[in-house]
Amino acid sequence: MEGDAAASGDFDMQVIGNFLSFASRGDRVGLNQMLREGTSPNVQDYDRRTALHLAASEGHAPIVELLLQYKANLNLKDRWQRTPLTDARLYGHRDICRILEVNGGKDFIHDQPLTVRNEKDSNEVNFDISELNTLHSSMVEQGNLKGILSKKVRLDLPTALRYALDIARGMNYLHEHKPFPIVHNHLDSRNLLQDEGDHLKIGEYWVQMFYEQIHPNQENSQRNDNSSIASNVLDDTKKDICSFGYIFYQMLEGKHLQTNNSFDFMHLKSVNFEPKFHISRCPNRLKQLIAQCTNKDPSKRPTFAAVIITLEEVSACLGRSALCPVC
């Protein structure tokens, strides 16, 4: 493990970023060229994710096979203790699961019995307070979505789809946290951070977790009523879904939604919003998705797992043919 960490240290962030970007996009030619030139297949980003993690998450089987040819370590863990096999299972890429399993890949989260701990100590995501120091944030982040939109106004469809998948996958991971979902409650373009591989990462999701840690008595008293908890958590996750719908609409249409007295973007309390699509390039499937996410009735909004399925289907469809019926 120490050798793999050292391998990352031998390459600058630009090289690592380019390498991981090739893996994430499924660019076999670009990745192979960098491997031939000596880039280690085990370089990791600041979340300790490798090219194999990204290829397994995105479903790029040829990239996985190429990395294995160059003796990539199958069982490196990222900061959330996930291996490439964990990610392949999470996103339902069965072909990649088989490739990794045959070659000795392990899923330490699902294949091992979990140690039983007290509920108060059972947070899956542990935070080091030093990680929240943003004094040198420019060293690891390349800006945020708000900055990207301020320059480009609106995004081309493939980029908007890719960013939307980044957001949905990150939020789905938080909402699937056990024993209770991690609700963001502050999702907007300012805290969607761009990494060196041109992917968006969810920022500020630790706000709600820290609030719960600071007010443990209030949290415990709420947990005494399980039905109340389930209802409140469902309502809060649906707020995150609605925020995602507005952000996706903004990426596609270039509408800069502002927070003011009549428009509470953070909590969506007084919004009378009807998505209007002026750009014909937006597929009907995505128009329907945004309408569902921003539905005034929270119970009719989808989960992020369902959002991911729709986005992946549209993405695959666009890759095959612009006339695909699913779009």
C-alpha positions as CSV (number, residue, x, y, z in Angstrom):
1,M,0.0,0.0,0.0
2,E,2.8,2.4,0.9
3,G,4.5,1.6,-2.5
4,D,1.3,2.5,-4.3
5,A,1.0,5.8,-2.4
6,A,4.6,6.6,-3.3
7,A,3.8,5.8,-6.9
8,S,1.3,8.6,-6.9
9,G,3.8,11.0,-5.4
10,D,6.1,10.4,-8.3
11,F,3.7,12.1,-10.7
12,D,2.3,15.7,-10.7
13,M,-1.4,16.4,-10.3
14,Q,-1.7,17.3,-14.0
15,V,-0.4,13.9,-15.1
16,I,-2.6,12.1,-12.6
17,G,-5.6,14.2,-13.6
18,N,-5.1,13.4,-17.3
19,F,-4.6,9.7,-16.6
20,L,-7.8,9.4,-14.5
21,S,-9.8,11.4,-17.0
22,F,-8.9,9.0,-19.8
23,A,-10.0,6.1,-17.6
24,S,-13.2,7.8,-16.6
25,R,-14.1,8.7,-20.2
26,G,-13.2,5.2,-21.5
27,D,-10.4,6.6,-23.7
28,R,-8.3,3.4,-24.2
29,V,-5.9,5.0,-26.7
30,G,-5.0,7.9,-24.4
31,L,-4.7,5.7,-21.3
32,N,-2.6,3.1,-23.1
33,Q,-0.2,5.8,-24.3
34,M,0.3,7.1,-20.8
35,L,0.9,3.6,-19.5
36,R,3.5,3.0,-22.2
37,E,5.2,6.2,-21.3
38,G,5.6,5.0,-17.7
39,T,2.6,6.3,-15.7
40,S,1.8,3.9,-12.9
41,P,-1.6,2.2,-13.2
42,N,-2.0,2.7,-9.4
43,V,-1.8,6.5,-9.2
44,Q,-4.5,7.9,-6.9
45,D,-6.3,11.2,-6.6
46,Y,-6.9,13.0,-3.3
47,D,-9.8,10.7,-2.6
48,R,-7.4,7.7,-3.2
49,R,-9.4,6.6,-6.2
50,T,-7.5,4.9,-9.0
51,A,-8.1,4.6,-12.7
52,L,-9.5,1.1,-12.0
53,H,-12.0,2.6,-9.5
54,L,-13.2,5.1,-12.2
55,A,-13.4,2.5,-15.0
56,A,-15.3,0.1,-12.8
57,S,-17.8,2.9,-11.8
58,E,-18.3,4.1,-15.3
59,G,-18.7,0.6,-16.8
60,H,-15.6,0.7,-19.1
61,A,-14.7,-3.0,-19.4
62,P,-11.9,-2.5,-22.0
63,I,-10.2,0.0,-19.7
64,V,-10.4,-2.5,-16.8
65,E,-8.8,-5.2,-18.9
66,L,-6.1,-2.8,-20.1
67,L,-5.2,-1.8,-16.6
68,L,-5.0,-5.4,-15.5
69,Q,-2.6,-6.1,-18.4
70,Y,-0.4,-3.5,-16.8
71,K,-0.6,-5.2,-13.4
72,A,-2.9,-2.6,-11.7
73,N,-3.6,-3.4,-8.0
74,L,-7.2,-4.6,-7.9
75,N,-7.7,-4.1,-4.2
76,L,-6.6,-0.6,-3.4
77,K,-9.2,1.1,-1.2
78,D,-10.4,4.7,-1.7
79,R,-11.1,7.0,1.3
80,W,-14.5,5.3,1.8
81,Q,-12.8,1.9,1.9
82,R,-14.3,0.9,-1.5
83,T,-12.4,-1.2,-4.0
84,P,-13.0,-1.2,-7.8
85,L,-15.1,-4.4,-7.2
86,T,-17.2,-2.5,-4.7
87,D,-17.9,0.2,-7.2
88,A,-18.6,-2.2,-10.0
89,R,-21.2,-3.9,-7.8
90,L,-22.7,-0.5,-6.7
91,Y,-23.4,0.6,-10.3
92,G,-24.5,-2.8,-11.5
93,H,-21.7,-3.5,-14.0
94,R,-21.8,-7.3,-13.9
95,D,-19.3,-7.9,-16.7
96,I,-16.7,-5.9,-14.8
97,C,-17.6,-7.7,-11.6
98,R,-16.8,-11.0,-13.3
99,I,-13.5,-9.7,-14.7
100,L,-12.4,-8.4,-11.3
101,E,-13.5,-11.4,-9.4
102,V,-11.7,-13.8,-11.7
103,N,-8.5,-11.8,-11.3
104,G,-8.7,-11.8,-7.5
105,G,-10.7,-8.6,-6.8
106,K,-12.2,-8.2,-3.4
107,D,-15.1,-6.2,-2.0
108,F,-14.2,-5.6,1.6
109,I,-17.4,-3.8,2.4
110,H,-19.9,-6.5,1.3
111,D,-17.7,-9.7,1.5
112,Q,-16.7,-9.3,5.1
113,P,-18.9,-9.4,8.2
114,L,-19.4,-6.0,9.7
115,T,-18.2,-5.3,13.2
116,V,-21.2,-4.5,15.4
117,R,-20.9,-1.1,17.0
118,N,-23.2,1.2,19.0
119,E,-25.4,3.2,16.8
120,K,-23.9,6.5,18.0
121,D,-20.5,5.3,16.7
122,S,-21.8,3.9,13.4
123,N,-21.1,6.7,10.9
124,E,-19.8,5.2,7.7
125,V,-18.1,8.4,6.7
126,N,-15.5,9.7,9.2
127,F,-14.2,13.2,8.8
128,D,-10.9,14.8,9.8
129,I,-11.5,18.4,10.7
130,S,-8.3,19.4,8.9
131,E,-9.9,18.3,5.6
132,L,-12.4,21.2,6.0
133,N,-9.6,23.8,5.9
134,T,-10.2,25.5,2.5
135,L,-7.2,27.8,2.8
136,H,-5.3,25.8,0.1
137,S,-8.4,24.4,-1.7
138,S,-7.2,25.7,-5.0
139,M,-4.5,23.0,-4.8
140,V,-7.1,20.2,-5.1
141,E,-10.1,21.8,-6.7
142,Q,-10.4,23.4,-10.1
143,G,-13.4,25.6,-9.2
144,N,-17.1,24.9,-9.0
145,L,-20.1,24.5,-11.2
146,K,-21.2,28.1,-10.7
147,G,-17.9,29.3,-12.1
148,I,-18.1,26.9,-15.0
149,L,-21.6,28.2,-15.9
150,S,-20.6,31.8,-15.5
151,K,-18.1,31.3,-18.3
152,K,-20.1,29.0,-20.6
153,V,-23.7,30.1,-19.7
154,R,-25.0,26.7,-20.6
155,L,-23.3,23.4,-21.2
156,D,-23.3,21.1,-24.2
157,L,-25.5,18.1,-23.7
158,P,-22.8,15.4,-23.2
159,T,-21.0,17.6,-20.6
160,A,-24.3,18.4,-18.8
161,L,-25.2,14.6,-18.8
162,R,-21.7,13.7,-17.4
163,Y,-21.9,16.3,-14.7
164,A,-25.5,15.3,-13.8
165,L,-24.3,11.7,-13.4
166,D,-21.5,12.8,-11.2
167,I,-24.0,14.7,-8.9
168,A,-26.6,11.9,-8.9
169,R,-24.0,9.2,-8.1
170,G,-22.5,11.3,-5.3
171,M,-25.9,12.1,-3.8
172,N,-27.1,8.5,-4.2
173,Y,-24.1,7.4,-2.2
174,L,-25.0,9.8,0.6
175,H,-28.7,8.9,0.6
176,E,-27.8,5.2,0.8
177,H,-25.7,5.7,3.9
178,K,-26.7,3.4,6.8
179,P,-28.3,3.4,9.2
180,F,-29.7,6.8,8.2
181,P,-29.3,8.7,4.9
182,I,-26.9,11.7,4.8
183,V,-29.1,14.6,3.6
184,H,-27.4,17.5,2.0
185,N,-30.0,20.3,2.3
186,H,-27.6,22.8,0.7
187,L,-27.1,21.5,-2.8
188,D,-26.4,24.1,-5.4
189,S,-23.9,25.1,-8.1
190,R,-21.6,26.8,-5.6
191,N,-20.7,23.6,-3.7
192,L,-20.4,21.3,-6.6
193,L,-16.6,21.2,-7.0
194,Q,-14.7,20.4,-10.1
195,D,-11.7,18.0,-9.6
196,E,-8.6,17.6,-11.7
197,G,-10.3,14.9,-13.8
198,D,-13.1,17.3,-14.8
199,H,-15.7,15.6,-12.6
200,L,-18.0,17.2,-10.0
201,K,-17.7,16.3,-6.4
202,I,-20.3,17.0,-3.7
203,G,-19.2,19.7,-1.3
204,E,-20.5,20.7,2.1
205,Y,-22.5,17.5,2.7
206,W,-20.7,17.3,6.1
207,V,-22.7,20.3,7.3
208,Q,-25.7,18.2,8.3
209,M,-23.5,15.5,9.8
210,F,-21.7,18.0,12.0
211,Y,-25.0,19.5,13.1
212,E,-26.0,16.1,14.3
213,Q,-22.8,15.6,16.1
214,I,-23.1,19.0,17.8
215,H,-26.7,18.4,18.8
216,P,-26.6,14.6,19.8
217,N,-29.4,14.9,22.3
218,Q,-31.8,16.4,19.8
219,E,-30.9,13.7,17.3
220,N,-31.4,10.9,19.9
221,S,-34.7,12.3,21.0
222,Q,-35.8,12.4,17.4
223,R,-34.7,8.8,16.8
224,N,-37.1,7.6,19.6
225,D,-39.9,8.0,17.1
226,N,-38.9,5.9,14.1
227,S,-41.9,6.7,12.1
228,S,-41.2,10.4,12.5
229,I,-37.6,9.9,11.5
230,A,-38.5,8.0,8.3
231,S,-41.0,10.7,7.3
232,N,-38.6,13.6,8.0
233,V,-35.7,11.9,6.2
234,L,-37.9,11.1,3.2
235,D,-38.9,14.8,3.0
236,D,-35.3,16.0,3.2
237,T,-34.0,13.6,0.5
238,K,-36.8,14.8,-1.8
239,K,-35.5,18.4,-1.2
240,D,-32.1,17.2,-2.5
241,I,-33.8,15.7,-5.5
242,C,-35.6,19.0,-6.3
243,S,-32.3,20.9,-5.9
244,F,-30.7,18.5,-8.4
245,G,-33.6,19.2,-10.9
246,Y,-33.0,22.9,-10.8
247,I,-29.2,22.5,-11.2
248,F,-29.7,20.1,-14.2
249,Y,-32.1,22.6,-15.8
250,Q,-29.6,25.4,-15.2
251,M,-26.8,23.4,-16.9
252,L,-29.0,22.6,-20.0
253,E,-30.8,25.9,-20.4
254,G,-28.4,28.4,-18.9
255,K,-30.9,29.9,-16.5
256,H,-29.1,31.4,-13.5
257,L,-31.5,30.8,-10.6
258,Q,-30.8,33.3,-7.9
259,T,-31.5,33.1,-4.2
260,N,-33.6,36.0,-3.0
261,N,-36.6,36.8,-0.8
262,S,-39.1,35.2,-3.2
263,F,-36.9,32.3,-4.3
264,D,-35.5,30.1,-1.5
265,F,-33.2,27.9,-3.6
266,M,-31.8,26.1,-0.6
267,H,-35.1,24.9,0.8
268,L,-37.4,25.4,-2.1
269,K,-40.3,26.7,0.1
270,S,-41.8,29.4,-2.2
271,V,-41.0,28.3,-5.7
272,N,-43.6,28.4,-8.5
273,F,-41.3,26.9,-11.1
274,E,-42.3,25.5,-14.5
275,P,-39.3,24.3,-16.6
276,K,-39.5,25.8,-20.1
277,F,-37.1,24.4,-22.6
278,H,-36.0,26.8,-25.3
279,I,-33.2,24.6,-26.6
280,S,-34.6,21.8,-28.9
281,R,-31.4,19.8,-28.3
282,C,-32.7,18.6,-24.9
283,P,-34.2,15.1,-25.3
284,N,-37.8,14.6,-24.1
285,R,-36.6,12.0,-21.6
286,L,-34.5,14.6,-19.8
287,K,-37.3,17.2,-19.9
288,Q,-39.6,14.6,-18.2
289,L,-36.9,13.8,-15.6
290,I,-36.4,17.5,-14.7
291,A,-40.2,17.9,-14.4
292,Q,-40.4,14.9,-12.1
293,C,-37.5,16.0,-9.9
294,T,-39.1,19.5,-9.5
295,N,-42.6,18.2,-9.0
296,K,-44.5,20.3,-6.4
297,D,-45.6,17.0,-4.8
298,P,-42.4,15.6,-3.1
299,S,-43.9,12.0,-3.1
300,K,-43.8,12.1,-6.9
301,R,-40.1,12.9,-7.2
302,P,-37.8,10.0,-8.0
303,T,-34.9,8.7,-6.0
304,F,-31.3,9.3,-7.1
305,A,-31.0,5.6,-7.9
306,A,-33.8,6.1,-10.5
307,V,-32.3,9.3,-11.7
308,I,-29.0,7.5,-12.4
309,I,-30.8,4.8,-14.5
310,T,-32.5,7.4,-16.7
311,L,-29.3,9.4,-17.2
312,E,-27.3,6.3,-18.1
313,E,-29.9,5.2,-20.6
314,V,-30.0,8.6,-22.3
315,S,-26.2,8.7,-22.3
316,A,-25.9,5.3,-23.9
317,C,-28.7,6.2,-26.4
318,L,-26.9,9.4,-27.5
319,G,-23.7,7.4,-28.0
320,R,-25.5,5.0,-30.3
321,S,-27.8,7.3,-32.3
322,A,-29.4,10.7,-32.0
323,L,-32.7,9.1,-33.2
324,C,-32.9,6.5,-30.4
325,P,-36.5,6.1,-29.2
326,V,-35.6,6.3,-25.5
327,C,-34.6,10.0,-26.0
